[in-house]
Amino acid sequence: MEYQKEFFQDLLSIMGRLKSIGNVTGAVSTYFKLDEGLEWNDQVCALYDIPDKHLRLYCIRLSEQMIIVGGGGPKKVRAWQDDPKLAREVNEMMHYSKIIRTRLKDNTLRISLNRLKLEGDLLLIR
């Protein structure tokens, strides 16, 4: 709702991309700008429809079958670190990614056999 007026077409494109991910293609890497986080292999990425569009949606891409969608906003700067709102959104995704990766490693969180769900302790407290 926050970006509906200024970025309506971008929102429609991103919503269409999410629908395609969920029903047709899966979360193929070409839909994302990978490695948006600061840690190697933190799985934080940006979803966009067309690379020259401004609106970004930051996600944790666990696999081609599973993404966790976070927040986002318009990217009007060279790097997300240069925009306080985008920096907050990406830092939040990095925080949750670290919790998820730790819990997957210690087996308090698991990816289901069909690779479509997270199972276990899903309470991720900020």
Buried (B, 14 or more C-beta within 10 A) or exposed (E): EEBEEEBEEBBEBBEEBBEBBEEEEBBEEEBBBEBBBEEEEBBBBBBBBEEEBEBBBBBBBBEBBBBBBBBBBBBEEEEBEEBEBBBEBBBBBBBBBBBBBEBBEEEEBEBEEEEEEBEEEEEEEE
